[in-house]
């Protein structure tokens, strides 16, 4: 890291913009709104701000640190982490790891994202060190590097999959499923009885990726019934790993349970049955289900709804009963009904694959073939900043 002549206001803006853009990217990267081109444009702007901070040398680091001192939040930590890792400065990396430890789970997530954007050659000397330490956080970082770059650590993964720390075990099991390490199936299945719902759900998905859906389904069903905050993700895995007719029956049962109505409605598009559209349109008229129904429609139909007027960002547009809703965008039932009657998702629109759709397709492909690794669905297209 060097000292160069800089304009303080510009360097400070680079630090703030980088944190903001990464937070936006994190919110949208697996979502149903943007596709790889949209995310690519965010990436282009994010990278420009990171490069601006790196070019500023010491002033860039000081600006990033000052932002984190004022706002000890995940976005600001991401900026510190990416600078430290790209510079390969051991002291700065230690500062970033200490900061992540203070933030807990969000801190680990931020540094994991910084690792994802760091070239493998920068990470190589760090990963072995992280995996060999007794510090659970650093072992998690090492496993994050292996996950993001889809690297098999060989025999070492077996020990990590049975580690005493649930965070380490969970990341090791996730990697085992993604790279199809069937020799680690006993550890994966042991994770179905893990300490936390997150660990159990991660193990269930890994088991499905390794061809053991029969073993995973009871654990998934229990999570759906008992863990409200994990229900939607668990339902998604269940539907992706269940034959269509059986999946429809299974989901209908959940739609009848009051606590699962929202999550089940949001997932119904995964069945791929367009005949459900009239039912979805009616659910768009209910404040409780309108957002979930919109999500289901996006899964069901490969249309870029951003180029239509079928959604609104102002809940008041839907009537007084919807004014207190915080989620957006929301489908406008009457507009959707008219559009469906006229087009039924057909002519006039170029097929659109959101980042969520890319993730689901990657999961489907890896689940269908037990020897096919889970692809990195987060690759994006980048364009010059002026496009």
JOJO-V337512 format. One record per residue. N is the residue number from 1. PHI is phi in radians with two decimals (999 if undefined). PSI is psi as a letter, one per 30 degrees, with the letter a starting at -180 (none if undefined). Layout:
# JOJO-V337512
<<N/PHI/PSI> <N/PHI/PSI>>
This chain:
# JOJO-V337512
<<1/999/k> <2/-2.12/l> <3/-1.85/k> <4/-2.32/l> <5/-1.22/k> <6/-2.43/l> <7/-1.83/j> <8/-0.98/e> <9/-1.11/e> <10/-1.23/e> <11/-1.10/e> <12/-1.08/e> <13/-1.15/e> <14/-1.00/e> <15/-1.12/e> <16/-1.17/e> <17/-1.17/e> <18/-1.09/e> <19/-1.10/e> <20/-1.12/e> <21/-1.15/e> <22/-1.15/e> <23/-1.07/e> <24/-1.13/e> <25/-1.06/e> <26/-1.07/e> <27/-1.19/e> <28/-1.81/f> <29/-1.11/e> <30/-1.99/g> <31/-1.62/l> <32/-1.64/g> <33/-1.64/e> <34/-1.83/l> <35/-1.90/a> <36/-1.11/f> <37/-1.26/e> <38/-1.08/e> <39/-1.14/e> <40/-1.05/e> <41/-1.19/e> <42/-1.09/e> <43/-1.01/e> <44/-1.07/e> <45/-1.22/e> <46/-1.07/e> <47/-1.11/e> <48/-1.08/e> <49/-1.25/e> <50/-1.10/e> <51/-1.11/e> <52/-1.10/e> <53/-1.16/e> <54/-1.16/e> <55/-1.14/f> <56/-1.35/f> <57/1.09/b> <58/-1.03/e> <59/-1.11/e> <60/-1.13/e> <61/-1.11/e> <62/-1.12/e> <63/-1.15/e> <64/-1.14/e> <65/-1.13/e> <66/-1.10/e> <67/-1.08/e> <68/-1.19/e> <69/-1.12/e> <70/-1.39/e> <71/-2.36/j> <72/-1.38/i> <73/-2.13/l> <74/-0.98/e> <75/-1.10/e> <76/-1.19/e> <77/-1.17/e> <78/-0.96/e> <79/-1.12/e> <80/-1.04/e> <81/-1.11/e> <82/-1.17/e> <83/-1.15/e> <84/-1.05/e> <85/-1.22/e> <86/-1.24/e> <87/-1.32/f> <88/1.19/g> <89/-1.59/j> <90/-1.05/e> <91/-1.16/e> <92/-1.22/e> <93/-1.10/e> <94/-1.12/e> <95/-1.07/e> <96/-1.12/e> <97/-1.16/e> <98/-1.08/e> <99/-1.14/e> <100/-1.12/e> <101/-1.06/e> <102/-1.24/f> <103/-1.49/f> <104/1.31/b> <105/-1.00/e> <106/-1.07/e> <107/-1.17/e> <108/-1.10/e> <109/-1.09/e> <110/-1.13/e> <111/-1.21/e> <112/-1.06/e> <113/-1.15/e> <114/-1.13/e> <115/-1.08/e> <116/-1.07/f> <117/-1.73/g> <118/-1.81/k> <119/-1.00/k> <120/-0.95/e> <121/-1.12/f> <122/-1.28/f> <123/-1.51/f> <124/-0.90/e> <125/-1.24/f> <126/-1.50/e> <127/-1.09/e> <128/-1.04/e> <129/-1.13/e> <130/-1.13/e> <131/-1.25/f> <132/-1.52/f> <133/-1.31/l> <134/-1.55/f> <135/-1.31/j> <136/-1.12/e> <137/-1.05/e> <138/-1.20/e> <139/-1.12/e> <140/-1.10/e> <141/-1.13/e> <142/-1.09/e> <143/-1.19/e> <144/-1.08/e> <145/-1.10/e> <146/-1.12/e> <147/-1.15/e> <148/-1.09/e> <149/-1.82/g> <150/0.87/h> <151/-1.95/k> <152/-1.58/j> <153/-1.45/g> <154/1.31/b> <155/-1.08/f> <156/-1.06/f> <157/-1.13/f> <158/-1.09/e> <159/-1.13/e> <160/-1.19/e> <161/-1.24/f> <162/-2.05/g> <163/-1.11/l> <164/-1.29/f> <165/-1.63/k> <166/-1.08/e> <167/-1.14/e> <168/-1.18/e> <169/-0.98/e> <170/-1.09/e> <171/-1.21/e> <172/-1.18/e> <173/-1.16/e> <174/-1.01/e> <175/-1.14/e> <176/-1.03/e> <177/-1.18/e> <178/-1.15/e> <179/-1.71/g> <180/1.07/h> <181/-1.53/i> <182/-1.16/f> <183/-1.13/f> <184/-1.71/g> <185/-0.97/e> <186/-1.00/e> <187/-1.19/e> <188/-1.08/e> <189/-1.16/e> <190/-1.10/e> <191/-1.15/f> <192/-1.12/f> <193/-1.92/g> <194/-1.14/l> <195/-1.21/e> <196/-2.10/l> <197/-1.04/e> <198/-1.09/e> <199/-1.12/e> <200/-1.17/e> <201/-1.21/e> <202/-1.06/e> <203/-1.14/e> <204/-1.13/e> <205/-1.13/e> <206/-1.06/e> <207/-1.09/e> <208/-1.11/e> <209/-1.12/f> <210/-1.61/g> <211/1.54/g> <212/-1.92/h> <213/-1.14/e> <214/-1.05/e> <215/-1.29/e> <216/-1.39/e> <217/-1.03/e> <218/-1.05/e> <219/-1.17/e> <220/-1.11/e> <221/-1.07/e> <222/-1.18/e> <223/-1.10/e> <224/-0.99/e> <225/-1.39/f> <226/-2.01/f> <227/-2.14/j> <228/-1.01/e> <229/-1.28/f> <230/-1.85/f> <231/-1.08/e> <232/-1.10/e> <233/-1.13/e> <234/-1.19/e> <235/-1.05/e> <236/-1.00/e> <237/-1.10/e> <238/-1.06/e> <239/-1.22/e> <240/-1.21/f> <241/-2.04/g> <242/-2.15/k> <243/-0.94/k> <244/-0.88/e> <245/-1.11/e> <246/-1.15/e> <247/-1.11/e> <248/-1.12/e> <249/-1.11/e> <250/-1.05/e> <251/-1.22/e> <252/-1.02/e> <253/-1.11/e> <254/-1.24/e> <255/-1.10/f> <256/-1.48/f> <257/-1.79/j> <258/-0.88/e> <259/-1.27/f> <260/-1.94/g> <261/-1.00/e> <262/-1.16/e> <263/-1.10/e> <264/-1.19/e> <265/-1.10/e> <266/-1.09/f> <267/-1.68/f> <268/-1.16/f> <269/-1.12/f> <270/-1.15/f> <271/-1.26/f> <272/1.23/g> <273/-1.90/j> <274/-1.09/f> <275/-1.13/f> <276/-1.39/f> <277/-1.00/e> <278/-0.98/e> <279/-1.13/e> <280/-1.07/e> <281/-1.05/e> <282/-1.15/e> <283/-1.20/f> <284/-1.16/f> <285/-1.59/f> <286/-1.89/k> <287/-0.93/e> <288/-1.15/e> <289/-1.98/f> <290/-1.05/e> <291/-1.16/e> <292/-1.07/e> <293/-1.13/e> <294/-1.13/e> <295/-1.08/e> <296/-1.10/e> <297/-1.12/e> <298/-1.14/e> <299/-1.22/e> <300/-1.36/e> <301/-2.18/k> <302/-1.44/i> <303/-2.22/k> <304/-1.40/j> <305/-1.20/f> <306/-1.15/f> <307/-1.67/g> <308/-2.14/l> <309/-1.86/g> <310/-1.43/f> <311/-2.11/l> <312/-2.29/l> <313/-1.70/f> <314/-1.95/j> <315/-0.97/f> <316/-1.08/f> <317/-1.08/f> <318/-1.60/f> <319/2.08/l> <320/-1.03/e> <321/-1.14/f> <322/-1.77/f> <323/-1.06/f> <324/-1.49/f> <325/-1.23/k> <326/-1.82/f> <327/-1.33/k> <328/-2.80/l> <329/-1.32/l> <330/-2.01/k> <331/-1.27/k> <332/-1.69/j> <333/-0.96/e> <334/-1.12/e> <335/-1.17/e> <336/-1.10/e> <337/-1.08/e> <338/-1.15/e> <339/-1.12/e> <340/-1.15/e> <341/-1.10/e> <342/-1.48/e> <343/-2.00/e> <344/0.92/h> <345/1.26/g> <346/-1.67/b> <347/-0.97/l> <348/1.80/f> <349/-2.39/k> <350/-1.33/k> <351/-0.93/k> <352/-2.21/k> <353/-2.02/j> <354/-1.19/l> <355/-1.08/e> <356/-1.09/e> <357/-1.09/e> <358/-1.09/e> <359/-1.14/e> <360/-1.08/e> <361/-1.13/e> <362/-1.11/e> <363/-1.12/e> <364/-1.03/e> <365/-1.13/e> <366/-1.27/e> <367/-1.26/e> <368/-1.20/f> <369/-2.21/j> <370/-1.16/f> <371/-1.80/g> <372/-1.69/j> <373/-1.09/l> <374/-1.27/j> <375/-1.24/l> <376/-1.46/j> <377/-1.40/f> <378/-1.59/g> <379/-1.10/k> <380/-2.21/l> <381/-1.66/k> <382/-1.98/k> <383/-2.29/l> <384/-0.95/k> <385/-1.04/f> <386/-1.46/f> <387/-1.66/none>>
